[in-house]
Amino acid sequence: MKVIVVCSSKGGVGKSTLTAHLAVQADRKGARVAMADFDPQASLTEWFSARAAETPVLVNASGGLAKVIQQLRKADYDYLIVDTPPHASADIGGYIAAADLCLVPVRPSPHDIRAVGRTVGLVKEAKKPFLFVLSQVAAGARITVQASGALSKHGPVSEVAVGSRVGFATSMTDGRTVVELEPGSRSSTEVADLWREIVSMMKGKGA
């Protein structure tokens, strides 16, 4: 089982949305996928409570990440995607240490880019592979290119930028994802392409 940790020292970057969408996409591709919500805001848990489909599953995270991983490995799951607190809490190092890959969503703004330093420092200290994902990107915004260039100085940046669209917000109240609500849309394509890139990166890293 591969553990994907979605982490950022800044809130409001779309961690829970990204976690839900990637989990559903992996599930639709035939993988056995679980999610764990360690964010006190519990946005992922609220989304799951509105979801009718039984998969991907949301596990009880009260026993801690190590226990969750142990249980899921025994049950032969393929992926665990972990949503973490939106700050560099005392626990964030433990989440990162358990990761096969860390995803770091970043909004394309100078303030958000400056804020990633602490997260990246922890990831690099743990010697974990990571990938920046530009999130909530406005169509045609010049700053997106600038943000990608700035982030690339610190590590790999996903070729897929996740757009700022109503569908993503709507899906998080509906219990579904844009892949289910708007199949064939640009948003749906972004999610599919991002998941494909993640799987390829993990294979390439031997994760």
C-alpha positions in Angstrom: 0.0 0.0 0.0 1.2 3.5 -0.9 0.7 6.4 1.5 0.1 9.8 -0.1 0.1 12.7 2.4 -1.5 16.0 1.4 0.2 18.7 3.4 0.6 22.4 3.6 1.5 24.9 6.3 -1.2 27.2 5.0 -4.9 26.7 5.2 -7.4 27.3 2.4 -5.2 25.8 -0.4 -7.6 23.0 -1.2 -6.1 20.0 0.7 -9.4 18.3 1.5 -10.8 18.9 -2.0 -7.6 17.4 -3.5 -7.7 14.4 -1.2 -11.3 13.6 -2.0 -10.9 14.0 -5.8 -7.8 11.9 -6.0 -9.3 9.2 -3.9 -12.4 9.0 -6.1 -10.3 9.0 -9.3 -8.1 6.2 -8.0 -11.2 4.3 -7.0 -12.7 4.7 -10.4 -9.4 3.3 -11.9 -10.0 0.1 -9.9 -7.7 0.7 -6.9 -8.7 -0.1 -3.3 -8.5 3.4 -1.7 -8.9 4.7 1.8 -8.8 8.3 3.1 -7.9 9.5 6.6 -8.9 12.9 7.9 -6.5 14.4 10.5 -7.6 18.0 9.8 -9.4 19.4 12.8 -11.7 21.3 10.4 -13.0 17.9 9.3 -13.9 19.1 5.8 -13.2 15.7 4.3 -15.3 14.0 6.9 -18.2 16.4 6.2 -17.9 15.7 2.5 -17.9 11.9 3.1 -20.9 12.1 5.4 -22.9 13.5 2.4 -21.6 10.8 0.0 -23.9 8.1 -1.1 -21.2 5.8 -2.7 -19.5 3.3 -0.4 -16.1 3.8 -1.9 -13.5 5.1 -1.4 -13.7 4.6 2.3 -13.0 7.1 5.1 -11.3 5.3 8.0 -11.5 6.1 11.7 -8.4 8.0 12.4 -8.8 8.4 16.1 -6.1 5.7 16.8 -3.4 7.6 14.9 -1.8 7.2 11.5 0.4 4.2 12.4 -2.6 2.1 13.4 -4.6 3.2 10.3 -1.7 2.1 8.1 -1.3 -1.2 9.8 -5.0 -2.0 9.5 -5.2 -1.1 5.9 -2.1 -3.0 4.9 -3.7 -6.1 6.5 -6.8 -5.5 4.4 -4.8 -5.2 1.2 -5.6 -1.7 0.3 -3.6 -0.1 -2.6 -3.6 3.5 -1.4 -4.1 5.6 1.7 -4.5 9.4 1.0 -4.1 11.5 4.2 -5.5 15.0 4.8 -3.4 16.8 7.4 -3.9 19.9 9.5 -3.3 23.3 7.7 -0.3 24.3 9.8 3.0 22.9 10.9 1.7 21.2 13.9 3.7 18.9 16.2 2.2 15.9 14.4 3.0 17.0 10.8 6.4 15.4 10.9 4.9 12.1 11.7 2.5 12.2 8.8 5.3 13.1 6.5 7.6 10.3 7.8 4.9 7.8 6.9 4.5 9.0 3.4 5.5 7.4 0.1 4.7 10.7 -1.6 3.9 14.2 -0.2 1.6 16.4 -2.2 1.9 20.1 -1.4 -1.0 22.2 -2.9 -0.1 25.8 -3.4 -2.3 28.7 -4.6 -0.4 30.9 -7.1 0.1 33.9 -5.0 3.3 35.4 -3.5 2.0 35.0 0.0 1.2 31.3 -0.5 4.5 30.6 -2.2 6.4 32.2 0.6 4.5 30.0 3.1 5.5 26.7 1.6 9.1 26.9 3.0 8.3 25.3 6.3 6.5 22.4 4.8 9.1 21.8 2.2 11.8 21.9 4.8 10.1 19.1 6.8 9.6 17.0 3.7 13.2 17.4 2.6 14.4 16.7 6.2 12.5 13.4 6.1 13.9 12.7 2.6 10.5 12.1 1.1 9.6 12.6 -2.5 7.1 15.4 -3.0 5.2 17.3 -5.7 3.9 20.8 -5.7 0.3 21.1 -7.1 -0.9 24.5 -8.1 -4.4 24.9 -6.8 -7.4 27.2 -7.3 -5.8 28.6 -10.4 -7.6 31.4 -12.4 -7.8 30.8 -16.1 -5.1 32.6 -18.1 -3.6 34.2 -15.1 0.0 35.2 -15.8 1.0 34.6 -12.1 0.4 30.9 -12.6 3.5 30.7 -14.8 5.4 32.8 -12.4 4.4 30.7 -9.4 5.4 27.5 -11.2 8.8 29.0 -11.9 9.3 30.1 -8.3 8.2 26.7 -6.9 10.4 24.8 -9.3 13.5 26.2 -7.6 12.5 24.2 -4.5 11.2 21.0 -6.1 9.1 19.3 -8.8 5.9 21.0 -9.8 3.0 19.1 -11.3 2.3 19.6 -15.0 -1.4 19.8 -14.0 -2.7 23.0 -12.5 -6.1 22.6 -10.8 -8.4 25.4 -11.8 -10.6 27.6 -9.6 -14.1 26.5 -10.7 -17.5 26.3 -9.1 -17.7 22.6 -9.7 -15.0 21.8 -7.2 -16.7 23.8 -4.5 -20.1 22.3 -5.3 -18.8 18.8 -5.2 -17.5 19.2 -1.7 -21.0 19.9 -0.4 -22.6 17.3 -2.6 -20.5 14.3 -1.5 -19.3 13.6 -5.0 -16.5 15.0 -7.1 -16.3 16.8 -10.4 -15.4 13.5 -12.1 -18.8 12.2 -11.0 -20.8 15.4 -11.4 -19.2 16.8 -14.6 -17.6 13.9 -16.5 -15.8 15.1 -19.6 -15.3 18.6 -18.1 -12.0 20.4 -18.0 -12.0 19.9 -14.2 -12.6 16.2 -14.5 -9.7 16.0 -17.0 -7.4 17.8 -14.6 -8.1 15.4 -11.8 -7.5 12.4 -14.1 -4.3 13.8 -15.5 -3.0 14.7 -12.0 -3.7 11.2 -10.7 -1.9 9.7 -13.7 1.1 11.9 -13.0 1.1 10.9 -9.4 1.0 7.2 -10.1 3.8 7.6 -12.7 5.9 9.6 -10.2 5.6 7.0 -7.5 6.6 4.2 -9.9 9.5 6.2 -11.1 10.7 6.9 -7.5 10.2 3.3 -6.6 7.8 4.3 -3.9 
